[in-house]
Amino acid sequence: MLTAAKAFMFQSDTSNMLIIDARADGTGPNGDPGSTAHSPENIARLRATLTRVADLLDAKGGADADGYKRELLRIGTAAALSSRDGVLGISGNALNEYEDAALTELAKILGIPR
């Protein structure tokens, strides 16, 4: 989820006002989403940020809101699939149980099916 959030927040420049508003709403005082440590505080902050993004998409996204949400889930899934567990990251499962749970939670927060 952290990788997906960072990809959304720091992806290339855009003129899309919905993305600009979501980025402005989801960053800290210096535009930095903060540490990626898996502390309870950071996980709670990430959940709150994703909830704000989902609310913003619902409020301003109109007919495109679900498409944006599906794109966020796609980015998160691609990030989770980009590395494997196992020896040197070349064997093992594409998704471990934690990544699978995180993607399920992301879909729940966004209000879309996984």
N, CA, C and O atoms as a MOPAC input file, in Angstrom:
PM7 MOZYME 1SCF
protein

 N      0.83000 1    -1.18800 1     0.00000 1
 C      0.00000 1     0.00000 1     0.00000 1
 C      0.87200 1     1.24900 1     0.00000 1
 O      0.53800 1     2.25200 1    -0.63000 1
 N      2.00000 1     1.17600 1     0.71800 1
 C      2.87500 1     2.34200 1     0.77400 1
 C      3.41700 1     2.68500 1    -0.60400 1
 O      3.48600 1     3.85900 1    -0.96900 1
 N      3.80300 1     1.67100 1    -1.37300 1
 C      4.32700 1     1.91200 1    -2.70600 1
 C      3.25600 1     2.51300 1    -3.60600 1
 O      3.53400 1     3.42900 1    -4.38000 1
 N      2.04000 1     2.00300 1    -3.50500 1
 C      0.94500 1     2.54100 1    -4.31600 1
 C      0.66000 1     3.99000 1    -3.95400 1
 O      0.44800 1     4.82500 1    -4.83300 1
 N      0.65600 1     4.28700 1    -2.66200 1
 C      0.40600 1     5.65900 1    -2.23200 1
 C      1.49800 1     6.59500 1    -2.73500 1
 O      1.20600 1     7.70000 1    -3.19200 1
 N      2.75700 1     6.16000 1    -2.65300 1
 C      3.85400 1     6.99600 1    -3.14000 1
 C      3.77000 1     7.18600 1    -4.65500 1
 O      4.03400 1     8.28000 1    -5.15500 1
 N      3.40400 1     6.12900 1    -5.39200 1
 C      3.27600 1     6.25000 1    -6.84000 1
 C      2.20900 1     7.27700 1    -7.19800 1
 O      2.39200 1     8.06800 1    -8.12300 1
 N      1.10600 1     7.26800 1    -6.47500 1
 C      0.03600 1     8.23100 1    -6.72900 1
 C      0.48700 1     9.64100 1    -6.38100 1
 O      0.23700 1    10.58300 1    -7.13400 1
 N      1.15100 1     9.78300 1    -5.24100 1
 C      1.53400 1    11.10700 1    -4.76300 1
 C      2.64300 1    11.74600 1    -5.58700 1
 O      2.65800 1    12.96400 1    -5.76300 1
 N      3.56900 1    10.94000 1    -6.09300 1
 C      4.75700 1    11.51200 1    -6.72800 1
 C      4.90800 1    11.15400 1    -8.19400 1
 O      5.98000 1    11.35200 1    -8.76700 1
 N      3.87300 1    10.63600 1    -8.80700 1
 C      3.90000 1    10.32300 1   -10.22700 1
 C      4.15000 1    11.60900 1   -11.00800 1
 O      4.08900 1    12.69900 1   -10.43900 1
 N      4.42500 1    11.49700 1   -12.28600 1
 C      4.75900 1    12.67200 1   -13.08700 1
 C      3.68800 1    13.76200 1   -12.99300 1
 O      2.55100 1    13.51700 1   -12.59000 1
 N      4.08800 1    14.95200 1   -13.37500 1
 C      3.17600 1    16.09900 1   -13.32500 1
 C      1.91700 1    15.83900 1   -14.13700 1
 O      1.92500 1    15.10400 1   -15.12400 1
 N      0.85200 1    16.45600 1   -13.69600 1
 C     -0.43000 1    16.29900 1   -14.36800 1
 C     -1.18500 1    17.61300 1   -14.28600 1
 O     -0.95400 1    18.42100 1   -13.38700 1
 N     -2.07500 1    17.81400 1   -15.21800 1
 C     -2.94800 1    18.98000 1   -15.16700 1
 C     -4.34100 1    18.58500 1   -14.66700 1
 O     -5.23300 1    19.42900 1   -14.58800 1
 N     -4.52700 1    17.31700 1   -14.33300 1
 C     -5.81200 1    16.81900 1   -13.86700 1
 C     -6.06800 1    17.35100 1   -12.45900 1
 O     -5.34900 1    17.00200 1   -11.52200 1
 N     -7.08100 1    18.18600 1   -12.30900 1
 C     -7.36100 1    18.83000 1   -11.03000 1
 C     -7.75100 1    17.83300 1    -9.93900 1
 O     -7.47000 1    18.07100 1    -8.76500 1
 N     -8.39000 1    16.72900 1   -10.30400 1
 C     -8.75900 1    15.72900 1    -9.30800 1
 C     -7.50800 1    15.12800 1    -8.67700 1
 O     -7.44500 1    14.96200 1    -7.45800 1
 N     -6.51700 1    14.80400 1    -9.49600 1
 C     -5.26600 1    14.24900 1    -8.97100 1
 C     -4.51500 1    15.31000 1    -8.18400 1
 O     -3.95600 1    15.00700 1    -7.13000 1
 N     -4.48700 1    16.53600 1    -8.66400 1
 C     -3.81500 1    17.62300 1    -7.95200 1
 C     -4.43700 1    17.82100 1    -6.57500 1
 O     -3.71900 1    17.95900 1    -5.58500 1
 N     -5.77400 1    17.83700 1    -6.50200 1
 C     -6.45900 1    17.98900 1    -5.21100 1
 C     -6.17200 1    16.81300 1    -4.28300 1
 O     -5.94300 1    17.00100 1    -3.08800 1
 N     -6.18500 1    15.59500 1    -4.83500 1
 C     -5.91800 1    14.41700 1    -4.00800 1
 C     -4.49700 1    14.45100 1    -3.46600 1
 O     -4.26700 1    14.10600 1    -2.30700 1
 N     -3.54700 1    14.86100 1    -4.28800 1
 C     -2.16100 1    14.95100 1    -3.83400 1
 C     -2.02400 1    16.00700 1    -2.73700 1
 O     -1.33900 1    15.77900 1    -1.74000 1
 N     -2.66100 1    17.14300 1    -2.91300 1
 C     -2.56100 1    18.21400 1    -1.91900 1
 C     -3.18900 1    17.78200 1    -0.60300 1
 O     -2.70300 1    18.14800 1     0.46700 1
 N     -4.26400 1    17.00900 1    -0.67300 1
 C     -4.96200 1    16.58200 1     0.53100 1
 C     -4.22800 1    15.46000 1     1.25600 1
 O     -4.42400 1    15.27100 1     2.45700 1
 N     -3.39000 1    14.71600 1     0.54800 1
 C     -2.79000 1    13.52900 1     1.12200 1
 C     -1.34800 1    13.65300 1     1.56600 1
 O     -0.74000 1    12.65000 1     1.94100 1
 N     -0.78000 1    14.84100 1     1.53900 1
 C      0.62100 1    14.98400 1     1.92300 1
 C      0.75200 1    15.70500 1     3.24500 1
 O     -0.18500 1    16.33200 1     3.73900 1
 N      1.93300 1    15.59800 1     3.79500 1
 C      2.23100 1    16.29200 1     5.03300 1
 C      2.53100 1    17.75300 1     4.77000 1
 O      2.31300 1    18.23600 1     3.65900 1
 N      3.02800 1    18.46800 1     5.76900 1
 C      3.24700 1    19.91000 1     5.62900 1
 C      4.27500 1    20.27500 1     4.56600 1
 O      4.24200 1    21.38700 1     4.04000 1
 N      5.18000 1    19.36800 1     4.24300 1
 C      6.19200 1    19.64300 1     3.22500 1
 C      5.98700 1    18.81100 1     1.96700 1
 O      6.90200 1    18.68600 1     1.15200 1
 N      4.81000 1    18.24900 1     1.80100 1
 C      4.54100 1    17.42300 1     0.64000 1
 C      5.16400 1    16.04500 1     0.74700 1
 O      5.23400 1    15.33100 1    -0.25300 1
 N      5.61700 1    15.64600 1     1.92500 1
 C      6.27700 1    14.36300 1     2.13600 1
 C      5.32100 1    13.43800 1     2.87000 1
 O      4.88400 1    13.76900 1     3.97200 1
 N      4.97700 1    12.26800 1     2.28700 1
 C      4.05800 1    11.37400 1     2.97400 1
 C      4.66700 1    10.71900 1     4.20300 1
 O      3.95900 1    10.02800 1     4.93600 1
 N      5.93900 1    10.91100 1     4.44800 1
 C      6.56100 1    10.41200 1     5.66900 1
 C      7.29900 1     9.11300 1     5.47600 1
 O      7.43900 1     8.61000 1     4.36200 1
 N      7.76000 1     8.58900 1     6.57100 1
 C      8.54700 1     7.36900 1     6.59200 1
 C      7.71100 1     6.18600 1     6.11300 1
 O      6.48800 1     6.17700 1     6.25000 1
 N      8.38600 1     5.19500 1     5.55200 1
 C      7.68500 1     3.98600 1     5.12500 1
 C      7.80400 1     2.86500 1     6.15200 1
 O      7.45800 1     1.72000 1     5.86100 1
 N      8.29300 1     3.18600 1     7.35400 1
 C      8.37600 1     2.17500 1     8.40700 1
 C      6.98500 1     1.62400 1     8.70000 1
 O      5.99800 1     2.35700 1     8.64700 1
 N      6.91100 1     0.35700 1     9.00200 1
 C      5.62100 1    -0.29700 1     9.22600 1
 C      5.16800 1    -0.15800 1    10.67900 1
 O      4.74100 1    -1.13100 1    11.30000 1
 N      5.26300 1     1.03100 1    11.20200 1
 C      4.82300 1     1.27100 1    12.57100 1
 C      3.30000 1     1.39500 1    12.59900 1
 O      2.69100 1     1.73700 1    11.58400 1
 N      2.68700 1     1.12600 1    13.73200 1
 C      1.23200 1     1.28900 1    13.83100 1
 C      0.78100 1     2.70900 1    13.47500 1
 O     -0.28000 1     2.89500 1    12.88000 1
 N      1.59100 1     3.70900 1    13.84100 1
 C      1.23800 1     5.10300 1    13.53300 1
 C      1.23300 1     5.34100 1    12.02400 1
 O      0.32100 1     5.98100 1    11.50100 1
 N      2.24600 1     4.82800 1    11.32300 1
 C      2.30000 1     5.01700 1     9.88000 1
 C      1.19500 1     4.25600 1     9.16800 1
 O      0.63000 1     4.75000 1     8.19200 1
 N      0.88700 1     3.07800 1     9.63900 1
 C     -0.19800 1     2.30200 1     9.02500 1
 C     -1.53000 1     3.01700 1     9.23800 1
 O     -2.34100 1     3.09100 1     8.31500 1
 N     -1.76700 1     3.54200 1    10.43500 1
 C     -2.99800 1     4.29500 1    10.70300 1
 C     -3.05100 1     5.55000 1     9.84200 1
 O     -4.10800 1     5.89700 1     9.31500 1
 N     -1.90700 1     6.23800 1     9.69400 1
 C     -1.85100 1     7.44500 1     8.86700 1
 C     -2.13300 1     7.11100 1     7.40600 1
 O     -2.82900 1     7.85800 1     6.71800 1
 N     -1.59200 1     5.98900 1     6.93400 1
 C     -1.83100 1     5.57500 1     5.55300 1
 C     -3.30300 1     5.24800 1     5.33300 1
 O     -3.88000 1     5.64100 1     4.31900 1
 N     -3.91200 1     4.53400 1     6.27200 1
 C     -5.34000 1     4.22800 1     6.14900 1
 C     -6.16500 1     5.51200 1     6.09900 1
 O     -7.09900 1     5.62800 1     5.30500 1
 N     -5.81500 1     6.47400 1     6.95200 1
 C     -6.53900 1     7.74800 1     6.97600 1
 C     -6.35000 1     8.49500 1     5.66200 1
 O     -7.29800 1     9.08300 1     5.14000 1
 N     -5.13800 1     8.47700 1     5.12500 1
 C     -4.87000 1     9.15400 1     3.84600 1
 C     -5.66500 1     8.50800 1     2.72500 1
 O     -6.27200 1     9.20400 1     1.91000 1
 N     -5.66500 1     7.18100 1     2.68000 1
 C     -6.41400 1     6.48600 1     1.63600 1
 C     -7.91400 1     6.73100 1     1.76800 1
 O     -8.61800 1     6.84100 1     0.76400 1
 N     -8.39700 1     6.81500 1     2.99200 1
 C     -9.81000 1     7.12500 1     3.21100 1
 C    -10.12700 1     8.52800 1     2.70300 1
 O    -11.16700 1     8.73800 1     2.07900 1
 N     -9.23500 1     9.49600 1     2.96600 1
 C     -9.43900 1    10.86200 1     2.45800 1
 C     -9.41600 1    10.88800 1     0.93300 1
 O    -10.20900 1    11.59500 1     0.31100 1
 N     -8.51000 1    10.12100 1     0.32900 1
 C     -8.45700 1    10.05400 1    -1.13100 1
 C     -9.75600 1     9.46500 1    -1.67200 1
 O    -10.31400 1     9.99100 1    -2.63500 1
 N    -10.24200 1     8.38500 1    -1.06900 1
 C    -11.50000 1     7.77600 1    -1.51300 1
 C    -12.66000 1     8.75600 1    -1.37200 1
 O    -13.50500 1     8.85700 1    -2.26200 1
 N    -12.70000 1     9.47500 1    -0.25600 1
 C    -13.75800 1    10.47600 1    -0.04500 1
 C    -13.66100 1    11.59800 1    -1.07300 1
 O    -14.67600 1    12.06000 1    -1.59400 1
 N    -12.45100 1    12.02700 1    -1.36100 1
 C    -12.24400 1    13.08100 1    -2.35300 1
 C    -12.67700 1    12.61700 1    -3.73400 1
 O    -13.30800 1    13.37000 1    -4.47500 1
 N    -12.34300 1    11.39100 1    -4.07900 1
 C    -12.77600 1    10.85700 1    -5.37000 1
 C    -14.29700 1    10.76900 1    -5.44200 1
 O    -14.89300 1    11.09400 1    -6.46900 1
 N    -14.92300 1    10.33000 1    -4.35400 1
 C    -16.39000 1    10.26100 1    -4.33000 1
 C    -17.00400 1    11.65300 1    -4.48200 1
 O    -18.01400 1    11.82000 1    -5.16600 1
 N    -16.39000 1    12.64900 1    -3.84200 1
 C    -16.94400 1    14.00300 1    -3.85700 1
 C    -16.69500 1    14.73100 1    -5.16900 1
 O    -17.55500 1    15.48200 1    -5.63000 1
 N    -15.53200 1    14.52100 1    -5.77500 1
 C    -15.16000 1    15.31900 1    -6.94500 1
 C    -14.97300 1    14.52000 1    -8.22400 1
 O    -14.83100 1    15.09600 1    -9.30300 1
 N    -14.97100 1    13.20200 1    -8.11400 1
 C    -14.63800 1    12.37800 1    -9.27100 1
 C    -15.75700 1    12.15700 1   -10.25200 1
 O    -15.51900 1    11.79600 1   -11.40500 1
 N    -16.97300 1    12.36900 1    -9.80500 1
 C    -18.11200 1    12.15300 1   -10.69800 1
 C    -18.10300 1    10.73500 1   -11.26000 1
 O    -17.84800 1     9.76800 1   -10.54300 1
 N    -18.38400 1    10.63300 1   -12.54500 1
 C    -18.45300 1     9.34000 1   -13.20800 1
 C    -17.08500 1     8.66300 1   -13.29800 1
 O    -17.00700 1     7.45200 1   -13.50500 1
 N    -16.01400 1     9.43300 1   -13.14700 1
 C    -14.66300 1     8.87800 1   -13.24800 1
 C    -14.12300 1     8.33400 1   -11.92900 1
 O    -13.04900 1     7.73200 1   -11.91500 1
 N    -14.83100 1     8.52900 1   -10.83300 1
 C    -14.31600 1     8.14000 1    -9.51200 1
 C    -13.94200 1     6.67000 1    -9.44800 1
 O    -12.85600 1     6.33300 1    -8.97500 1
 N    -14.81200 1     5.79400 1    -9.90900 1
 C    -14.51000 1     4.36200 1    -9.84800 1
 C    -13.29300 1     4.01700 1   -10.70600 1
 O    -12.49300 1     3.15900 1   -10.33300 1
 N    -13.15500 1     4.67300 1   -11.83600 1
 C    -11.98500 1     4.43800 1   -12.68700 1
 C    -10.69400 1     4.81600 1   -11.99000 1
 O     -9.70300 1     4.09100 1   -12.07500 1
 N    -10.69800 1     5.94800 1   -11.30100 1
 C     -9.51900 1     6.36200 1   -10.54000 1
 C     -9.22800 1     5.35700 1    -9.42300 1
 O     -8.07500 1     5.00200 1    -9.18000 1
 N    -10.27600 1     4.90800 1    -8.75500 1
 C    -10.09000 1     3.94800 1    -7.67000 1
 C     -9.52000 1     2.63000 1    -8.20200 1
 O     -8.62400 1     2.04400 1    -7.59400 1
 N    -10.04200 1     2.17300 1    -9.33100 1
 C     -9.51700 1     0.94200 1    -9.92700 1
 C     -8.05200 1     1.11700 1   -10.32300 1
 O     -7.26500 1     0.17700 1   -10.21600 1
 N     -7.68500 1     2.30800 1   -10.77600 1
 C     -6.29400 1     2.58000 1   -11.13100 1
 C     -5.39600 1     2.53900 1    -9.89000 1
 O     -4.28000 1     2.02300 1    -9.95600 1
 N     -5.86300 1     3.07000 1    -8.77600 1
 C     -5.08800 1     2.98700 1    -7.53800 1
 C     -4.87300 1     1.53200 1    -7.12600 1
 O     -3.77600 1     1.15800 1    -6.71200 1
 N     -5.90700 1     0.72100 1    -7.23800 1
 C     -5.77500 1    -0.69100 1    -6.90100 1
 C     -4.84400 1    -1.39200 1    -7.88700 1
 O     -4.07100 1    -2.26500 1    -7.49100 1
 N     -4.90800 1    -1.02300 1    -9.15400 1
 C     -4.01600 1    -1.61000 1   -10.16000 1
 C     -2.56300 1    -1.28400 1    -9.84500 1
 O     -1.69800 1    -2.15300 1    -9.94600 1
 N     -2.28400 1    -0.02600 1    -9.46100 1
 C     -0.92200 1     0.37600 1    -9.10700 1
 C     -0.44400 1    -0.42000 1    -7.88900 1
 O      0.68500 1    -0.91100 1    -7.86700 1
 N     -1.29800 1    -0.54300 1    -6.88700 1
 C     -0.94000 1    -1.31000 1    -5.69900 1
 C     -0.67000 1    -2.77300 1    -6.02300 1
 O      0.26700 1    -3.37100 1    -5.49400 1
 N     -1.49000 1    -3.34200 1    -6.89100 1
 C     -1.29700 1    -4.74000 1    -7.28600 1
 C     -0.00100 1    -4.90200 1    -8.06600 1
 O      0.74600 1    -5.85300 1    -7.83400 1
 N      0.27400 1    -3.98600 1    -8.98600 1
 C      1.52000 1    -4.05200 1    -9.76000 1
 C      2.73400 1    -3.93800 1    -8.84300 1
 O      3.72300 1    -4.64700 1    -9.03100 1
 N      2.66300 1    -3.06200 1    -7.86500 1
 C      3.77600 1    -2.91100 1    -6.92500 1
 C      3.97400 1    -4.19200 1    -6.11100 1
 O      5.10400 1    -4.63100 1    -5.89900 1
 N      2.87500 1    -4.78100 1    -5.66100 1
 C      2.97600 1    -6.00400 1    -4.86200 1
 C      3.51700 1    -7.16500 1    -5.69000 1
 O      4.24800 1    -8.01000 1    -5.17600 1
 N      3.16100 1    -7.20500 1    -6.96000 1
 C      3.61200 1    -8.29200 1    -7.82800 1
 C      5.03600 1    -8.08900 1    -8.35400 1
 O      5.60700 1    -8.99000 1    -8.96800 1
 N      5.60300 1    -6.91500 1    -8.11500 1
 C      6.90600 1    -6.60300 1    -8.69700 1
 C      8.06000 1    -7.33600 1    -8.02800 1
 O      9.16500 1    -7.36400 1    -8.57000 1
 N      7.82900 1    -7.91600 1    -6.88400 1
 C      8.88200 1    -8.71400 1    -6.24200 1
 C      8.27000 1    -9.98300 1    -5.69500 1
 O      7.09400 1   -10.03100 1    -5.33500 1
 N      9.09000 1   -10.99600 1    -5.64300 1
 C      8.62700 1   -12.28700 1    -5.12700 1
 C      9.33900 1   -12.59500 1    -3.82700 1
 O     10.43900 1   -12.10900 1    -3.56700 1
 N      8.69900 1   -13.39900 1    -3.03100 1
 C      9.36800 1   -13.95100 1    -1.86200 1
 C     10.32900 1   -15.03500 1    -2.35400 1
 O     10.32400 1   -15.38900 1    -3.53300 1
 N     11.11700 1   -15.53400 1    -1.48200 1
 C     11.97400 1   -16.65500 1    -1.84300 1
 C     13.42300 1   -16.24700 1    -2.01000 1
 O     13.81200 1   -15.13100 1    -1.66600 1
 N     14.20500 1   -17.14600 1    -2.53400 1
 C     15.63900 1   -16.94600 1    -2.68900 1
 C     15.91800 1   -15.86600 1    -3.72500 1
 O     15.51900 1   -15.99400 1    -4.88300 1
 N     16.60100 1   -14.80400 1    -3.31400 1
 C     16.97100 1   -13.68400 1    -4.18200 1
 C     15.77700 1   -13.06000 1    -4.89700 1
 O     15.94100 1   -12.38600 1    -5.91400 1
 N     14.59900 1   -13.28000 1    -4.37700 1
 C     13.40700 1   -12.68100 1    -4.95900 1
 C     13.00700 1   -13.24800 1    -6.30000 1
 O     12.23300 1   -12.62900 1    -7.03000 1
 N     13.53300 1   -14.43800 1    -6.64200 1
 C     13.20200 1   -15.00100 1    -7.96100 1
 C     12.36600 1   -16.27300 1    -7.86100 1
 O     11.98200 1   -16.84800 1    -8.87900 1
 N     12.09100 1   -16.70100 1    -6.66600 1
 C     11.22300 1   -17.86200 1    -6.49200 1
 C     10.16200 1   -17.49600 1    -5.46300 1
 O     10.17000 1   -16.39100 1    -4.92100 1
 N      9.29400 1   -18.38100 1    -5.20700 1
 C      8.27800 1   -18.11800 1    -4.19500 1
 C      7.00900 1   -17.55200 1    -4.79400 1
 O      6.81900 1   -17.54300 1    -6.01000 1
 N      6.14900 1   -17.08100 1    -3.91400 1
 C      4.84300 1   -16.58100 1    -4.32900 1
 C      4.93000 1   -15.16300 1    -4.85500 1
 O      5.72700 1   -14.35400 1    -4.38000 1
 N      4.10300 1   -14.87800 1    -5.83500 1
 C      4.03500 1   -13.51300 1    -6.35700 1
 C      3.47600 1   -12.56700 1    -5.29100 1
 O      3.95600 1   -11.44200 1    -5.14700 1
 N      2.48400 1   -13.01200 1    -4.56000 1
 C      1.89400 1   -12.22000 1    -3.46900 1
 C      2.01500 1   -13.00400 1    -2.17600 1
 O      1.60100 1   -14.16100 1    -2.10100 1
 N      2.57900 1   -12.37600 1    -1.16300 1
 C      2.58000 1   -13.05700 1     0.12900 1
 C      1.28800 1   -12.71100 1     0.86400 1
 O      0.49400 1   -11.90100 1     0.38700 1
 N      1.08300 1   -13.32300 1     2.01600 1
 C     -0.18100 1   -13.14600 1     2.73100 1
 C     -0.40200 1   -11.70400 1     3.17200 1
 O     -1.54300 1   -11.24700 1     3.24100 1
 N      0.68400 1   -10.97800 1     3.47200 1
 C      0.56900 1    -9.58700 1     3.91500 1
 C      0.19600 1    -8.66900 1     2.75400 1
 O     -0.62800 1    -7.76600 1     2.90300 1
 N      0.80900 1    -8.90900 1     1.60100 1
 C      0.46600 1    -8.11600 1     0.42100 1
 C     -0.97400 1    -8.38200 1    -0.00100 1
 O     -1.70500 1    -7.45700 1    -0.35500 1
 N     -1.37300 1    -9.64200 1     0.03900 1
 C     -2.73900 1    -9.99400 1    -0.31500 1
 C     -3.73300 1    -9.30400 1     0.61800 1
 O     -4.74600 1    -8.76900 1     0.16800 1
 N     -3.43600 1    -9.32000 1     1.92200 1
 C     -4.30900 1    -8.65600 1     2.89600 1
 C     -4.33400 1    -7.14900 1     2.68100 1
 O     -5.38300 1    -6.51800 1     2.81400 1
 N     -3.18100 1    -6.57100 1     2.34800 1
 C     -3.11700 1    -5.12500 1     2.11000 1
 C     -3.94400 1    -4.73600 1     0.89600 1
 O     -4.63800 1    -3.71900 1     0.92200 1
 N     -3.88100 1    -5.52800 1    -0.16600 1
 C     -4.67000 1    -5.22500 1    -1.36400 1
 C     -6.16700 1    -5.38200 1    -1.08500 1
 O     -6.97500 1    -4.60100 1    -1.58700 1
 N     -6.53100 1    -6.36600 1    -0.30500 1
 C     -7.93600 1    -6.54100 1     0.07200 1
 C     -8.41200 1    -5.33800 1     0.87800 1
 O     -9.51500 1    -4.83500 1     0.66400 1
 N     -7.56700 1    -4.87600 1     1.81100 1
 C     -7.94000 1    -3.71000 1     2.61300 1
 C     -8.01100 1    -2.45300 1     1.75400 1
 O     -8.90700 1    -1.62900 1     1.93400 1
 N     -7.07600 1    -2.30100 1     0.82500 1
 C     -7.11100 1    -1.14600 1    -0.06800 1
 C     -8.41900 1    -1.10700 1    -0.85600 1
 O     -9.05700 1    -0.05900 1    -0.95400 1
 N     -8.81400 1    -2.23400 1    -1.40800 1
 C    -10.08300 1    -2.28700 1    -2.15400 1
 C    -11.25200 1    -1.93800 1    -1.24300 1
 O    -12.17500 1    -1.23600 1    -1.65500 1
 N    -11.21700 1    -2.42500 1    -0.00700 1
 C    -12.29900 1    -2.12600 1     0.95500 1
 C    -12.35700 1    -0.63400 1     1.24800 1
 O    -13.43500 1    -0.03900 1     1.23600 1
 N    -11.18900 1    -0.01900 1     1.51500 1
 C    -11.15200 1     1.40800 1     1.79500 1
 C    -11.67700 1     2.21000 1     0.60700 1
 O    -12.41200 1     3.18200 1     0.78000 1
 N    -11.29400 1     1.79500 1    -0.59900 1
 C    -11.72800 1     2.50500 1    -1.80600 1
 C    -13.19000 1     2.19700 1    -2.16100 1
 O    -13.79000 1     2.90400 1    -2.97100 1
 N    -13.75900 1     1.15600 1    -1.56700 1
 C    -15.15100 1     0.80500 1    -1.84300 1
 C    -15.35000 1     0.17700 1    -3.19400 1
 O    -16.37800 1     0.38100 1    -3.84000 1
 N    -14.35200 1    -0.59900 1    -3.63200 1
 C    -14.44600 1    -1.28300 1    -4.93500 1
 C    -14.13700 1    -2.75900 1    -4.73400 1
 O    -13.46400 1    -3.12900 1    -3.77200 1
 N    -14.62400 1    -3.60100 1    -5.63700 1
 C    -14.30200 1    -5.02300 1    -5.52600 1
 C    -12.84800 1    -5.27300 1    -5.92100 1
 O    -12.27900 1    -4.56800 1    -6.75400 1
 N    -12.28300 1    -6.26900 1    -5.31700 1
 C    -10.91600 1    -6.64000 1    -5.66000 1
 C    -11.00400 1    -7.57700 1    -6.79700 1
 O     -9.97900 1    -8.04900 1    -7.28900 1

